[in-house]
């Protein structure tokens, strides 16, 4: 459903240099003044353009806004009450916590200049009223990190609040009845200060792991460590001896060298492992689970928690470029520097000329994000923080003026499911492809709907054609299979899309359909998402194909082919309900009645 806002006013304000444009976010004709912020880029009003939700420290008060993109280079302040208001060291994340098909928000931070937290979960109402704060969820009275993730692989979205002090970190696991169970056993022994959390599948085992960057009081040291998922939602420290511990900074991930393992860009204040420096961004290669230093970027101190850097293929040449922000002692200014990847295999980067533009704000106390706001298939940069060359706190979008546009990736192939011994479903697929991004650097987003209960269990934030209303890597990182347990009996549909290095998504194959009976898969089928006014509904139960025509079948024909074109059968049903047994395998089903046709893919297990 498309949400419609009544706009109060529209603006387009841009500073131009060498065809570059910086468009600030305005409130009452003045640039929003903000630093130590959080930014989410997503399609708030479902109009096909990526919008911006931003909140942070605004000169001693919480500064916040929802800025709706016009799909060009204009933004409008949404005329609704904004309840998403984290302040100093703000954090935000989007996810469909109640599985209603709309992306909700979790957020936390401090009121500027105070020790009071400003935390909450805001639900998308799916109406022009926008978001409303919910009192249905327990809210951790902590800061500065929160987020959504399915940490125990039951297709129910969990959430977490991480903060300062002993026992201030907890995961809230969602139960089948929609309630939540608080669990802090994995982190009860830790006493963090300003922890930043990133969720990734570090070891490619199909379970989300957690990386924490901050300070740990019990150890009296900086803290940059990986916690590996024990496959039940428990998280245990995995030592990475090559990491120089950092804190009060940012950790971001991408598979730079396309070897199937996510690499780490880490920055933060120093004071650990013999390194006093607080102004080094260090890129670590993930060598099959062991992080090894691959490149450094000097000297930039972010002076904030989270969001100070990003990977993105800005020039659409297939390599992951890097955006870095912070204060540079050498340049004696705040910077927003672009490092272009020149040799991904060897983690080699060169500073891009964008870095030297005086009309692009250099920022510290920074938060940035990337997304394609004007639908030109070039990824743009949202930026916030204190800017010396602008002489104030700023927030806005740097539009990408590079020559080459991105092309949309191709979808994954051979989607399939299988029972897991002991109960569960294994979703798997073959890799997609892309004209720019190497296969190994592609990521994937799973869509999973509980048809019986009309619940979107995995909501990737896309439209039916696969156009993404979110940014970043796919929700399953670069995995080619994913296990899910404890799905209730019923009917389901699912599919997977490819996401490239510009964070653009492919179309969806299918979606495929299956039924669980007594916890076991009884069949699977598919219907094209864009199928208009189909002739019939298809389902498979115990290897029997069921075709239910919507109207009479006086001229109805059912033809079944293998994927290599071999015809299996031709039938002319005499009733609207037609059933035929099929062996395990992949099929194309072609239905016709008069001038109407319907073609569908089918996989039978």
C-alpha positions as CSV (number, residue, x, y, z in Angstrom):
1,X,0.0,0.0,0.0
2,X,1.4,3.4,-0.9
3,X,1.3,5.9,1.9
4,X,0.4,9.5,0.8
5,X,1.5,12.5,2.8
6,X,0.2,16.0,2.2
7,X,3.3,18.1,1.7
8,X,3.6,21.5,3.2
9,X,6.5,22.7,1.0
10,X,9.2,21.5,-1.3
11,X,12.7,22.8,-1.7
12,X,15.8,22.2,-3.7
13,X,18.9,23.9,-2.4
14,X,22.3,22.9,-3.8
15,X,25.9,24.1,-3.8
16,X,27.6,23.1,-7.1
17,X,31.2,22.5,-7.9
18,X,32.4,20.6,-10.9
19,X,28.9,19.2,-11.4
20,X,28.9,18.0,-7.7
21,X,25.9,18.9,-5.6
22,X,25.5,19.1,-1.9
23,X,21.8,19.4,-0.9
24,X,21.2,20.3,2.8
25,X,18.2,19.2,4.8
26,X,16.3,22.3,5.8
27,X,13.9,23.0,8.6
28,X,12.3,26.5,8.5
29,X,14.6,27.5,5.6
30,X,17.7,26.7,7.7
31,X,20.0,23.7,7.6
32,X,19.3,21.2,10.4
33,X,22.1,21.6,12.9
34,X,23.2,18.1,14.1
35,X,26.1,16.0,15.1
36,X,26.7,12.6,16.9
37,X,23.6,11.6,14.8
38,X,22.0,8.4,13.5
39,X,20.8,8.1,9.9
40,X,18.5,5.6,8.2
41,X,17.9,5.7,4.4
42,X,14.7,3.9,3.4
43,X,11.5,4.5,1.4
44,X,9.3,5.8,4.2
45,X,6.2,6.7,2.1
46,X,6.5,3.8,-0.4
47,X,6.7,6.0,-3.5
48,X,9.8,4.4,-5.0
49,X,12.3,7.0,-3.7
50,X,14.7,6.6,-0.8
51,X,14.0,9.0,2.1
52,X,16.1,10.0,5.1
53,X,15.4,9.6,8.8
54,X,17.9,11.5,10.9
55,X,18.3,12.4,14.6
56,X,21.1,13.5,16.9
57,X,22.6,16.3,19.0
58,X,21.5,19.7,17.8
59,X,23.2,22.3,19.9
60,X,22.1,20.9,23.3
61,X,18.7,19.7,22.1
62,X,17.5,16.7,20.1
63,X,17.5,17.6,16.4
64,X,15.5,15.2,14.2
65,X,13.5,15.0,11.0
66,X,12.0,12.7,8.4
67,X,13.0,14.1,5.0
68,X,11.0,12.7,2.0
69,X,12.8,12.5,-1.3
70,X,11.2,13.8,-4.4
71,X,13.0,11.1,-6.4
72,X,15.2,13.8,-8.0
73,X,17.4,16.1,-5.8
74,X,14.7,17.6,-3.6
75,X,13.7,16.7,0.0
76,X,10.6,17.7,2.0
77,X,10.3,17.7,5.8
78,X,7.5,15.2,6.4
79,X,4.4,16.9,7.9
80,X,4.0,14.4,10.7
81,X,5.0,14.3,14.3
82,X,8.4,12.6,14.4
83,X,8.7,10.2,17.4
84,X,12.0,8.7,16.3
85,X,14.3,11.0,18.4
86,X,17.5,9.5,19.7
87,X,19.9,12.3,20.7
88,X,23.6,12.4,21.6
89,X,25.4,9.3,20.2
90,X,22.2,8.4,18.5
91,X,21.5,4.9,17.1
92,X,18.7,3.7,14.8
93,X,17.8,0.5,13.0
94,X,14.8,-0.5,10.8
95,X,13.0,-3.8,10.7
96,X,9.5,-5.3,10.6
97,X,9.2,-6.3,14.3
98,X,5.5,-7.1,14.1
99,X,5.7,-8.8,10.6
100,X,2.9,-6.6,9.2
101,X,4.8,-5.7,6.0
102,X,6.0,-2.2,7.2
103,X,9.5,-1.4,8.5
104,X,9.5,-0.2,12.1
105,X,12.3,1.6,14.0
106,X,14.3,0.9,17.1
107,X,16.4,3.7,18.5
108,X,18.4,4.9,21.5
109,X,20.7,7.6,22.6
110,X,21.1,10.3,25.3
111,X,19.4,13.6,25.7
112,X,22.1,16.1,24.8
113,X,24.0,17.3,27.9
114,X,22.2,14.8,30.2
115,X,22.5,11.3,31.4
116,X,18.8,10.5,30.5
117,X,18.3,8.1,27.6
118,X,15.8,8.7,24.8
119,X,14.9,5.2,23.6
120,X,12.0,3.5,21.9
121,X,10.4,1.2,19.3
122,X,8.3,3.1,16.8
123,X,5.8,1.2,14.7
124,X,5.0,2.1,11.1
125,X,1.2,2.5,11.0
126,X,1.0,2.2,7.2
127,X,-1.1,5.4,7.2
128,X,-0.3,9.1,6.7
129,X,0.1,9.4,10.5
130,X,3.5,7.8,10.1
131,X,5.2,6.2,13.1
132,X,3.8,5.8,16.6
133,X,5.7,4.8,19.8
134,X,4.8,1.4,21.1
135,X,4.4,0.4,24.7
136,X,4.2,-3.3,23.8
137,X,7.9,-3.9,24.0
138,X,10.3,-3.7,26.9
139,X,12.7,-0.8,26.3
140,X,16.3,-1.0,27.6
141,X,17.1,2.2,29.5
142,X,20.6,2.3,28.0
143,X,22.6,3.8,25.2
144,X,24.2,4.0,22.6
145,X,23.4,0.9,20.5
146,X,20.2,-0.9,19.6
147,X,19.1,-3.0,16.6
148,X,16.9,-5.8,15.1
149,X,18.2,-9.2,14.1
150,X,16.9,-12.8,14.0
151,X,19.6,-14.2,16.2
152,X,18.2,-17.8,16.8
153,X,17.1,-18.5,13.2
154,X,13.4,-19.0,13.9
155,X,12.3,-16.3,11.4
156,X,11.1,-14.1,14.2
157,X,12.8,-10.7,14.5
158,X,14.5,-10.2,17.8
159,X,15.9,-6.9,19.1
160,X,18.7,-5.7,21.4
161,X,19.7,-2.8,23.5
162,X,23.4,-2.3,24.5
163,X,24.6,0.3,26.9
164,X,27.1,1.4,29.5
165,X,27.7,-0.6,32.7
166,X,27.6,-4.1,34.1
167,X,24.6,-6.1,32.8
168,X,23.5,-3.2,30.5
169,X,23.3,-5.4,27.4
170,X,20.4,-7.6,26.6
171,X,18.8,-9.5,23.6
172,X,15.0,-9.7,23.5
173,X,14.1,-13.0,21.7
174,X,10.7,-13.1,20.1
175,X,8.4,-16.0,20.9
176,X,5.9,-17.6,18.6
177,X,3.0,-15.8,20.4
178,X,4.5,-12.4,19.8
179,X,5.9,-12.0,23.3
180,X,9.6,-11.5,24.0
181,X,12.0,-13.1,26.4
182,X,14.9,-10.9,27.8
183,X,18.3,-12.6,27.8
184,X,21.6,-11.0,28.9
185,X,23.5,-14.2,29.6
186,X,26.0,-13.8,26.7
187,X,27.1,-10.4,28.1
188,X,26.5,-10.5,31.8
189,X,30.2,-10.4,32.6
190,X,31.0,-7.4,30.5
191,X,31.0,-3.7,31.6
192,X,31.0,-1.7,28.4
193,X,31.3,2.0,27.7
194,X,29.9,3.3,24.4
195,X,29.6,-0.1,22.6
196,X,28.9,-0.1,18.9
197,X,27.4,-3.3,17.6
198,X,27.4,-4.7,14.0
199,X,25.5,-7.8,13.0
200,X,27.0,-10.0,10.3
201,X,27.5,-13.7,9.5
202,X,31.2,-13.6,10.0
203,X,32.0,-17.3,9.6
204,X,29.4,-18.1,6.8
205,X,27.6,-20.7,8.8
206,X,24.1,-19.3,8.3
207,X,23.8,-17.7,11.8
208,X,24.2,-14.0,12.6
209,X,27.3,-13.1,14.7
210,X,28.0,-9.8,16.5
211,X,31.0,-7.5,16.5
212,X,31.4,-5.1,19.4
213,X,33.7,-2.0,19.3
214,X,34.0,0.2,22.5
215,X,35.7,0.2,25.9
216,X,35.4,-2.5,28.6
217,X,35.8,-1.3,32.2
218,X,36.6,-4.7,33.7
219,X,39.5,-5.1,31.4
220,X,40.3,-1.4,31.5
221,X,41.0,-1.4,27.8
222,X,39.6,-0.7,24.3
223,X,37.5,-3.5,23.1
224,X,37.1,-4.8,19.4
225,X,36.0,-8.4,19.4
226,X,33.9,-10.8,17.5
227,X,31.1,-12.8,19.2
228,X,30.2,-16.1,17.3
229,X,26.6,-17.4,17.4
230,X,26.4,-20.8,19.0
231,X,23.4,-21.6,16.7
232,X,20.9,-21.0,19.5
233,X,21.3,-17.3,19.9
234,X,24.1,-17.5,22.4
235,X,27.2,-15.4,21.5
236,X,30.7,-16.2,22.6
237,X,33.9,-14.3,22.2
238,X,36.2,-15.4,19.3
239,X,39.6,-13.9,19.7
240,X,41.1,-12.1,16.7
241,X,44.7,-11.6,17.7
242,X,45.6,-9.4,14.8
243,X,43.1,-6.7,15.6
244,X,44.4,-3.5,17.3
245,X,41.7,-2.8,19.8
246,X,39.7,0.5,19.2
247,X,36.7,2.2,20.7
248,X,34.5,5.3,20.2
249,X,34.5,4.7,16.5
250,X,32.9,2.6,13.7
251,X,33.1,-0.9,12.3
252,X,31.7,-1.6,8.8
253,X,31.9,-4.7,6.6
254,X,32.0,-5.7,2.9
255,X,33.7,-8.5,0.9
256,X,36.4,-6.3,-0.7
257,X,38.3,-9.1,-2.5
258,X,35.3,-11.2,-3.5
259,X,36.6,-14.3,-1.7
260,X,33.2,-15.0,0.0
261,X,34.3,-13.6,3.4
262,X,33.3,-10.2,4.8
263,X,36.2,-7.8,5.5
264,X,36.3,-5.2,8.2
265,X,37.0,-1.5,8.2
266,X,37.6,-0.4,11.8
267,X,38.4,3.0,13.4
268,X,38.2,4.5,16.8
269,X,40.2,6.0,19.6
270,X,43.4,4.2,20.5
271,X,45.3,3.4,23.6
272,X,45.5,-0.4,23.3
273,X,48.0,-3.0,21.9
274,X,50.9,-0.5,22.0
275,X,49.1,2.0,19.7
276,X,48.2,5.4,21.2
277,X,46.9,6.7,17.9
278,X,43.2,7.7,17.6
279,X,43.3,8.7,14.0
280,X,43.8,5.5,12.0
281,X,41.2,3.7,9.9
282,X,42.4,0.1,9.5
283,X,41.1,-2.3,6.8
284,X,41.3,-6.0,7.8
285,X,41.1,-8.8,5.3
286,X,39.0,-11.8,6.4
287,X,41.3,-14.7,5.6
288,X,38.8,-17.6,6.1
289,X,37.8,-16.4,9.5
290,X,41.1,-14.8,10.6
291,X,41.3,-11.0,10.3
292,X,44.6,-9.7,9.0
293,X,45.6,-6.1,8.4
294,X,45.4,-5.2,4.7
295,X,45.5,-1.4,4.5
296,X,45.5,1.8,6.7
297,X,44.1,5.3,6.1
298,X,45.7,8.1,8.1
299,X,45.0,10.3,9.9
300,X,41.2,10.7,10.6
301,X,39.6,10.7,14.0
302,X,35.8,10.3,13.9
303,X,35.1,11.5,17.5
304,X,31.8,9.6,17.7
305,X,30.2,6.2,17.9
306,X,29.1,4.4,14.7
307,X,28.4,5.5,11.2
308,X,31.6,7.4,10.4
309,X,32.6,5.3,7.3
310,X,30.9,3.2,4.6
311,X,31.7,0.8,1.8
312,X,30.0,1.5,-1.6
313,X,30.8,1.1,-5.3
314,X,30.6,4.9,-6.0
315,X,32.1,4.7,-9.5
316,X,30.3,1.5,-10.5
317,X,33.4,-0.3,-11.6
318,X,32.8,-3.4,-9.5
319,X,35.1,-2.6,-6.6
320,X,34.2,-1.4,-3.1
321,X,35.2,2.2,-2.6
322,X,35.5,3.6,0.9
323,X,34.1,6.8,2.5
324,X,35.9,8.1,5.5
325,X,35.1,11.1,7.8
326,X,36.8,12.7,10.8
327,X,39.3,15.3,12.0
328,X,42.7,15.2,10.2
329,X,45.7,16.5,12.1
330,X,47.8,16.5,8.9
331,X,45.2,18.5,6.9
332,X,44.2,20.5,9.9
333,X,40.5,20.2,9.1
334,X,37.5,18.0,9.2
335,X,37.4,15.7,6.1
336,X,35.0,13.7,4.0
337,X,37.4,11.6,1.9
338,X,36.7,9.1,-0.8
339,X,39.1,6.3,-1.4
340,X,38.7,4.6,-4.8
341,X,39.5,0.9,-4.9
342,X,42.2,0.4,-7.6
343,X,43.1,-3.3,-6.9
344,X,40.5,-5.2,-4.8
345,X,42.6,-8.4,-4.7
346,X,45.4,-6.5,-2.9
347,X,43.3,-4.1,-1.0
348,X,44.8,-1.1,-2.8
349,X,43.1,2.3,-2.7
350,X,43.7,5.8,-4.1
351,X,42.3,9.1,-2.8
352,X,39.6,10.5,-5.1
353,X,39.4,14.1,-6.2
354,X,36.0,14.5,-4.4
355,X,38.0,14.6,-1.2
356,X,39.4,18.0,-2.0
357,X,36.2,19.8,-3.0
358,X,35.7,22.8,-0.7
359,X,32.0,22.7,-1.3
360,X,31.6,19.2,0.0
361,X,31.5,19.4,3.8
362,X,34.3,17.7,5.7
363,X,32.9,16.4,9.0
364,X,33.8,15.0,12.4
365,X,31.4,13.9,15.2
366,X,30.0,12.3,12.1
367,X,27.4,9.9,10.8
368,X,27.0,9.0,7.1
369,X,24.9,6.7,5.0
370,X,24.7,5.8,1.3
371,X,21.7,5.3,-1.1
372,X,20.5,6.3,-4.6
373,X,18.1,9.1,-3.9
374,X,17.4,10.4,-7.4
375,X,17.1,6.9,-9.1
376,X,20.0,7.5,-11.5
377,X,21.7,4.2,-10.5
378,X,24.6,6.1,-8.8
379,X,24.9,5.8,-5.1
380,X,24.9,9.1,-3.2
381,X,26.1,10.0,0.3
382,X,24.1,11.3,3.3
383,X,26.4,13.2,5.6
384,X,26.1,14.8,9.0
385,X,28.5,16.2,11.7
386,X,30.5,19.3,12.4
387,X,32.1,20.9,9.3
388,X,35.0,23.3,9.6
389,X,34.8,24.4,6.0
390,X,31.1,25.1,6.4
391,X,31.6,26.6,9.8
392,X,28.7,24.8,11.4
393,X,27.0,21.5,12.0
394,X,25.5,20.2,8.7
395,X,23.3,17.4,7.3
396,X,22.5,16.7,3.7
397,X,23.2,14.7,0.6
398,X,26.3,14.7,-1.7
399,X,25.0,13.6,-5.1
400,X,27.1,11.3,-7.2
401,X,28.3,12.9,-10.4
402,X,30.6,10.1,-11.6
403,X,30.2,9.1,-15.2
404,X,29.1,5.5,-15.1
405,X,25.7,4.3,-13.9
406,X,25.1,0.9,-12.2
407,X,23.2,-1.9,-13.8
408,X,20.8,-4.1,-11.9
409,X,22.1,-7.5,-10.8
410,X,20.7,-10.8,-12.1
411,X,18.7,-12.9,-9.6
412,X,20.0,-16.0,-7.9
413,X,19.3,-19.4,-9.6
414,X,18.0,-22.8,-8.6
415,X,16.1,-21.8,-5.5
416,X,15.3,-24.8,-3.4
417,X,14.3,-26.0,0.1
418,X,14.9,-29.1,2.0
419,X,14.0,-30.5,5.4
420,X,16.6,-30.3,8.2
421,X,17.1,-33.4,10.3
422,X,15.5,-32.8,13.6
423,X,13.1,-30.2,12.2
424,X,13.6,-27.1,10.1
425,X,13.9,-25.8,6.6
426,X,17.1,-25.2,4.7
427,X,16.7,-22.5,2.0
428,X,19.4,-22.5,-0.7
429,X,20.2,-21.0,-4.1
430,X,23.0,-20.6,-6.6
431,X,24.8,-17.3,-6.9
432,X,23.4,-14.4,-8.9
433,X,25.5,-12.3,-11.2
434,X,26.2,-8.7,-12.0
435,X,27.9,-6.7,-14.8
436,X,30.0,-4.8,-12.2
437,X,30.2,-6.5,-8.8
438,X,32.2,-9.8,-8.7
439,X,30.1,-12.8,-7.8
440,X,31.9,-13.3,-4.5
441,X,31.0,-9.8,-3.3
442,X,27.3,-10.1,-4.0
443,X,24.9,-10.4,-1.1
444,X,21.4,-11.7,-0.8
445,X,18.1,-10.8,0.7
446,X,15.5,-13.4,1.8
447,X,11.8,-12.8,1.5
448,X,9.6,-15.2,3.6
449,X,5.9,-14.9,4.2
450,X,3.7,-17.0,6.4
451,X,0.7,-17.1,4.1
452,X,-1.5,-18.9,6.6
453,X,-1.3,-16.1,9.1
454,X,-0.5,-13.2,6.6
455,X,2.9,-12.4,8.3
456,X,6.1,-11.2,6.6
457,X,8.7,-13.1,8.6
458,X,11.6,-11.9,6.5
459,X,10.8,-8.5,5.2
460,X,13.7,-7.2,3.0
461,X,12.1,-3.8,2.4
462,X,11.5,-4.2,-1.4
463,X,8.6,-3.8,-3.8
464,X,7.2,-6.7,-5.8
465,X,9.7,-6.1,-8.6
466,X,12.6,-6.2,-6.1
467,X,13.3,-2.5,-6.1
468,X,14.9,-1.9,-2.7
469,X,13.4,0.6,-0.3
470,X,16.4,0.1,2.0
471,X,20.2,0.4,1.6
472,X,23.2,-1.7,2.5
473,X,24.0,-5.4,2.0
474,X,21.3,-8.0,1.7
475,X,19.8,-9.4,4.9
476,X,21.7,-12.7,4.7
477,X,25.1,-11.1,3.8
478,X,26.8,-13.3,1.1
479,X,25.4,-16.6,2.2
480,X,24.0,-19.1,-0.4
481,X,21.9,-21.1,2.1
482,X,20.1,-20.3,5.3
483,X,18.5,-22.6,7.9
484,X,15.3,-21.7,9.7
485,X,13.8,-23.6,12.6
486,X,10.5,-23.9,14.4
487,X,8.3,-22.7,11.6
488,X,4.6,-23.5,12.5
489,X,2.7,-25.7,10.2
490,X,1.0,-23.9,7.3
491,X,1.5,-22.4,3.9
492,X,4.5,-20.2,3.0
493,X,6.0,-18.3,0.1
494,X,9.6,-17.2,-0.3
495,X,12.2,-15.9,-2.6
496,X,15.7,-14.4,-2.7
497,X,17.2,-11.4,-4.5
498,X,20.8,-10.5,-5.4
499,X,22.2,-7.3,-4.0
500,X,25.3,-5.7,-5.7
501,X,28.0,-3.4,-4.5
502,X,25.9,-0.3,-5.2
503,X,23.2,-1.9,-3.0
504,X,20.8,-2.3,-5.9
505,X,18.6,-5.4,-5.9
506,X,17.6,-7.9,-8.6
507,X,14.1,-9.1,-9.4
508,X,12.8,-12.0,-7.5
509,X,12.5,-15.5,-8.9
510,X,9.1,-16.8,-7.9
511,X,8.1,-16.5,-5.2
512,X,8.2,-20.2,-4.4
513,X,5.6,-21.8,-2.3
514,X,5.6,-24.7,0.2
515,X,3.5,-26.2,2.9
516,X,4.7,-27.6,6.3
517,X,2.7,-30.5,7.7
518,X,3.9,-31.9,11.1
519,X,7.1,-29.8,10.6
520,X,7.9,-31.5,7.3
521,X,7.8,-29.9,3.8
522,X,5.0,-31.3,1.8
523,X,5.4,-29.4,-1.4
524,X,6.6,-26.3,-3.1
525,X,5.6,-24.3,-6.1
526,X,5.9,-20.8,-7.5
527,X,4.0,-18.1,-9.2
528,X,5.5,-15.0,-10.8
529,X,5.1,-11.9,-8.6
530,X,3.9,-9.8,-11.6
531,X,1.4,-12.3,-12.7
532,X,-1.9,-10.4,-13.5
533,X,-5.2,-12.1,-13.2
534,X,-3.9,-15.7,-13.2
535,X,-5.9,-18.5,-14.7
536,X,-5.4,-20.8,-11.7
537,X,-3.8,-21.4,-8.3
538,X,-1.1,-24.0,-8.1
539,X,0.0,-26.0,-5.1
540,X,1.9,-29.3,-4.5
541,X,1.1,-31.7,-1.7
542,X,2.9,-35.0,-1.4
543,X,4.2,-34.8,-4.9
544,X,0.8,-34.1,-6.4
545,X,0.3,-31.0,-8.4
546,X,-3.1,-29.3,-7.8
547,X,-4.4,-26.9,-10.4
548,X,-7.5,-25.0,-9.4
549,X,-8.9,-22.9,-12.3
550,X,-10.6,-19.7,-11.4
551,X,-13.3,-20.0,-14.1
552,X,-14.6,-22.7,-16.5
553,X,-12.2,-25.0,-18.3
554,X,-14.0,-25.6,-21.6
555,X,-10.8,-24.8,-23.5
556,X,-8.4,-25.3,-20.6
557,X,-5.0,-27.0,-21.3
558,X,-2.3,-28.0,-18.9
559,X,1.2,-28.6,-20.3
560,X,4.2,-29.6,-18.2
561,X,7.8,-29.4,-19.3
562,X,11.2,-30.1,-17.7
563,X,13.5,-27.1,-17.6
564,X,15.4,-28.5,-20.6
565,X,12.2,-28.3,-22.7
566,X,11.1,-31.9,-22.6
567,X,7.3,-32.2,-22.5
568,X,6.1,-34.3,-19.6
569,X,2.4,-34.3,-20.3
570,X,-0.5,-32.4,-22.0
571,X,-3.9,-32.6,-20.3
572,X,-7.4,-31.0,-21.0
573,X,-9.1,-31.0,-17.6
574,X,-12.8,-31.6,-17.4
575,X,-13.3,-29.9,-14.1
576,X,-11.8,-26.7,-12.5
577,X,-9.8,-28.9,-10.1
578,X,-7.1,-30.9,-11.8
579,X,-4.5,-33.1,-10.0
580,X,-1.5,-35.0,-11.3
581,X,1.4,-36.8,-9.7
582,X,5.0,-35.7,-10.5
583,X,8.4,-37.0,-9.7
584,X,10.9,-34.9,-7.8
585,X,12.4,-32.2,-10.0
586,X,12.1,-28.8,-11.6
587,X,9.2,-28.1,-14.1
588,X,7.6,-25.4,-16.2
589,X,3.8,-25.3,-16.1
590,X,2.0,-23.7,-19.0
591,X,-1.7,-23.2,-18.6
592,X,-4.0,-21.8,-21.3
593,X,-7.7,-21.2,-21.7
594,X,-8.9,-19.4,-24.8
595,X,-6.6,-16.4,-25.4
596,X,-5.4,-16.4,-21.8
597,X,-2.1,-18.1,-20.7
598,X,-0.2,-18.5,-17.5
599,X,3.4,-19.9,-17.2
600,X,4.9,-20.9,-13.8
601,X,8.0,-22.5,-12.5
602,X,7.6,-25.5,-10.1
603,X,10.0,-27.5,-8.0
604,X,8.8,-30.7,-6.4
605,X,10.6,-32.5,-3.5
